Amino acid sequence: MFKKRDRNEVRVIRHERVRKKISGTSARPRLAVYRSNAHIYAQIIDDTVGNTLVAASTVEKAIAEQIAEMDKKGAAQVVGKAIAERAREKGITEVVFDRGGYIYTGRVAALAAGAREGGLNF
């Protein structure tokens, strides 16, 4: 009998398939997104060295205070702007967007839009 895979398992397979083609370099690092039910996380990663250069999430106290009365899409946009601001402070303007196997809609698209507003190009 066929066993149906759960949604996260399918997402991980999709993410692994995309990661075969996408890699962050020091010139153009990778903006990786992770989305849980309650929070959203973003990291800018240099895959050649394996270092996280910049990170932002809705768990951080400063961002959590800003998004207290917002919906999840608004919170994702604030995280996108925050990571873009932190990246610009480190001199990063060009990134490769890694949606983490998630469909590019809703919170993932809102985070990307916020990052673009903040000055990141991808």
C-alpha positions as CSV (number, residue, x, y, z in Angstrom):
1,M,0.0,0.0,0.0
2,F,1.2,3.5,-0.8
3,K,2.2,5.6,2.2
4,K,1.6,9.3,1.7
5,R,4.5,11.6,2.7
6,D,3.8,14.4,5.1
7,R,4.0,18.0,3.8
8,N,7.3,18.8,5.5
9,E,9.0,15.7,4.1
10,V,7.9,16.7,0.6
11,R,9.2,20.3,1.3
12,V,12.6,19.0,2.5
13,I,12.9,16.9,-0.7
14,R,12.0,20.0,-2.8
15,H,14.6,22.1,-0.9
16,E,17.3,19.5,-1.4
17,R,16.6,19.5,-5.1
18,V,16.8,23.3,-5.3
19,R,20.0,23.4,-3.2
20,K,21.8,21.3,-5.8
21,K,21.7,24.3,-8.1
22,I,21.7,27.3,-5.6
23,S,24.8,28.1,-3.5
24,G,25.9,31.2,-1.8
25,T,29.3,32.7,-2.4
26,S,31.2,35.4,-0.6
27,A,30.3,37.8,-3.6
28,R,26.7,36.7,-3.6
29,P,25.6,34.9,-0.4
30,R,22.3,32.9,0.0
31,L,19.3,34.3,1.7
32,A,17.7,31.3,3.3
33,V,14.1,31.3,4.7
34,Y,12.6,29.0,7.3
35,R,8.9,29.2,8.1
36,S,7.3,27.6,11.1
37,N,3.6,27.9,12.1
38,A,4.3,30.8,14.5
39,H,7.5,32.4,13.3
40,I,9.7,33.1,10.3
41,Y,13.5,33.1,10.2
42,A,15.9,34.4,7.6
43,Q,19.7,34.0,7.3
44,I,22.3,35.2,4.9
45,I,24.8,32.4,4.4
46,D,28.2,32.1,2.7
47,D,28.2,28.5,1.7
48,T,31.9,28.5,0.6
49,V,32.9,28.9,4.2
50,G,29.7,27.7,5.9
51,N,29.2,30.9,7.9
52,T,26.0,32.7,8.7
53,L,26.7,36.4,8.0
54,V,23.4,37.9,9.0
55,A,20.2,36.6,10.6
56,A,16.8,38.0,11.6
57,S,13.6,36.4,12.9
58,T,10.3,37.1,14.6
59,V,11.6,35.6,17.8
60,E,14.1,38.5,18.4
61,K,12.9,40.9,21.1
62,A,13.3,44.0,19.0
63,I,11.3,42.6,16.0
64,A,8.7,40.9,18.3
65,E,7.9,44.3,19.8
66,Q,7.4,45.8,16.3
67,I,5.1,43.1,15.1
68,A,3.0,42.6,18.3
69,E,-0.3,43.7,16.5
70,M,0.5,42.5,13.0
71,D,-0.5,39.5,11.0
72,K,2.0,36.9,9.9
73,K,2.5,38.4,6.4
74,G,3.2,41.8,7.9
75,A,5.7,40.3,10.4
76,A,7.5,38.5,7.5
77,Q,7.9,41.8,5.7
78,V,9.4,43.4,8.8
79,V,11.9,40.5,9.1
80,G,12.8,41.0,5.4
81,K,13.4,44.7,6.0
82,A,15.5,44.0,9.1
83,I,17.7,41.4,7.4
84,A,18.2,43.8,4.4
85,E,19.3,46.6,6.8
86,R,21.7,44.3,8.6
87,A,23.1,43.0,5.3
88,R,23.7,46.6,4.0
89,E,25.6,47.4,7.3
90,K,27.9,44.5,6.4
91,G,28.2,45.6,2.8
92,I,26.0,42.9,1.2
93,T,23.7,44.1,-1.6
94,E,23.4,41.1,-3.9
95,V,22.0,37.7,-2.6
96,V,20.6,34.5,-4.0
97,F,17.1,33.8,-2.7
98,D,16.6,30.3,-1.2
99,R,12.9,29.9,-0.4
100,G,13.6,26.7,1.5
101,G,11.3,24.5,-0.5
102,Y,8.3,26.6,0.4
103,I,5.9,27.9,-2.3
104,Y,6.7,31.5,-3.2
105,T,3.6,33.1,-1.9
106,G,2.2,34.5,1.3
107,R,4.8,34.9,4.1
108,V,7.8,33.8,1.9
109,A,6.9,36.4,-0.8
110,A,6.3,39.1,1.9
111,L,9.8,38.5,3.4
112,A,11.3,38.7,-0.1
113,A,9.4,42.0,-0.8
114,G,10.6,43.4,2.5
115,A,14.2,42.5,1.7
116,R,13.9,44.2,-1.7
117,E,12.4,47.3,-0.1
118,G,15.3,47.3,2.3
119,G,17.8,47.4,-0.6
120,L,18.7,43.7,-1.3
121,N,18.9,42.6,-5.0
122,F,18.0,39.1,-6.1
